[in-house]
Structure formats: C-alpha cells, structure tokens
Amino acid sequence: MSQEGPSIDLATSVGYLLKETSSALRAAMEAELRPLGMTITHYSCLELLAQRPGLSNSELARGAFVTRQSMNVLLQSLESEGLVRRAERASTGRALPTELTDAGRRQLAQASAAVRSVEDRMTAGLTAADRARFAEMLRGCAVALR
C-alpha cells in the first residue's frame, strides 16, 4: 500500500518540530510547577492577571487556551485559596473583573522563576539576538495562521 502525493519529512517539518517542542516544553513546565502545587493553566492565569489586571473570565480563558467553563472552575478555586479576588458585581456588562491578591503575587513569583528556568534551558544554545528573532518568527507564524 503506497501513499499518494508527496509526504512530509518529519525531521524537517516545521509543524511537526513545533509540536514536538511544545510537548517537551509542556512536560518540563509541568515538572517545575507540580512541586509548587500548580498546573500550567493555573500559572498562565496568574501571569495574565499580573500583566493585565481586571481581565474577565472569558478573556482569561482565551489567554490561557482553555474553555470559559474550565477557567471559571479554576478561578473559583484560586479565589477560595485567596490568590485572586473578583469584583462583587460588574462595573459594566456582566463580566466580573479579576485581580491578584498579595498571596497570588507571591505564588506567581515562584512560578515565574520556575518557568523562566525552563525557557532558559530550552534556549540555552541561542544568543540573545537569536532568542529575539526566534520570538519574532513564532509571533509571525501565529499571525499568518489567524
């Protein structure tokens, strides 16, 4: 049984290599975050809130690449742990803005250091200029597909 048409060489396929790298990055991040009692989504939520305070559940879900329902469950958990606080009522519309508490900022500081160490390990063979160009190229790829 032969395949029709040209095949993809996995050793040079940018899509395949990106997925392989993504899987390795996720595993390494999970290994670093697990001892802190965090998941990647948990970390992503805190990082997004630190950089963009007041995001709604929907905005956080989009930024963390999860469903609104999953983000709502996470936010309830983070709120009960005292890591985030949500407004009692929305200032406009129905979205309840969320922000980090001091405890959330402390937990984020630990997690950010752990994630930074993984990224540094991943890009250790790149110069600062290569890293900047690599980030620019990845942004360009994402934009091209949207």
N, C-alpha and C positions, 0 to 999 in steps of 0.2 A: 504494500500500500504506500504510494508516494504522495507527498503533499504537492498541491498545485500552487504555482506562483512563487515569488521569492520569499525565503524565510528570513527571520530576524536572527542576527548573530548576537546572542545574549552577552557575550564578552564585550561587545561594543555598543549595545543598545542603551541609549541614554535613559529611556524609560525604565528598563529593567534594572540598570545600575542605580537609578534614583530610588526605586522601590527597595532594592537590597540595602542601600544606605539608610533609608527611612526605617526599615525593620531593625537594623543594627542600632541605630540611634535610639529608637524607642526602647529596645531591650536595655541598653546602657542607662538611659534616663530612669527607667523603672527600677533598675537595680540600685541607683543612687537615692531615689526618692522613697523607696519602700521602708528603709530604716527610719525615715522621718515621719512615717505613717501617712504618706501622701501618694496620690496617683498623678499621672501626667495631667489629667483633666483638672484635678484639684490645684496643682501648681499653676497651670495655664490660667485658671480663673483668678487666682490671687495676683498673678503677674499682670493680667489685663486690668484688674481693678486698681493696681498700683499706678499703672501708666495712664489709665483713663477712668478716674473715679466717677461714679454715678451711672455706669452702664446698666442697662436693663437686662433682665433675664434673656431676652431674645438676642440682644447684642453680645452678651457673654457666650451664649450658645454658638452663635456664628463664629466668634473669635476663637473658641476652643474646639470647633469642629464636632459638636455634639448636638443632639436634639434639644429643643426647649424643655421637654419633659425631663430629660436626664439632667440638664442644668438646674432645673427647679429643685429636683431631689438633692443635688449637690449643695445648692445654696441654702436649703433648709438645714442640712447637716452642718455646713460651715457656720450658719447663724447660731445654731444650738451650741456649737463649740466655742462661740464668742470670737470667731475670726473675721466675720463680716457683719454689717448691720444694714438692714433695709428700711427705707422710709415707711412710716405707718400708712401713708397714702401718697398717691402720685400727685406731683405738682401740676402736671398736665397729662391728659390721656389716662391710660390705665397702667402704664409701666412704672414699676417701683424701682427707683434707682438704688444701687448697692454700693457700699464703700467698705474698705478695710478698717478693721479696728487695730489698736496698737498690737494686740496679740497676733493678728493676721500679718501685720508688717514684720514682726519678729520671725514668724514661721516662714514667711516669704524670703527673708534674708538668708536663712539656712538653705532653703530650696534653690534659690538663685545661684548660690555658691556651688551647690552640687551640680546643677545643670550647666553652669559655666565650665566646670571642670570636665564634664563630658564633651562639650563643644570644643574646648581647648585640646583635648586628647584627639578628637576627630580631625582637627585641622592643624595638628602639630607640624606636619610636613609642609605647610604653606607659609609663605611670607605674609606680612600684614597687607601688602598690596594684592597678593593672590586672594587672601580672605575677602577683601573688599570687592574685588572683581567677581569672585565666586558668588557672593551675596547678591551682587547686581545681576549676574546671569540668572540666578534662581528666580529673582523677582521678575525678570524679563520673561522667563519661561511661564511663570504663573499668569502674568498679564496676557501673554499670547493665547493661552487656553481659555481665558474668561470671555 
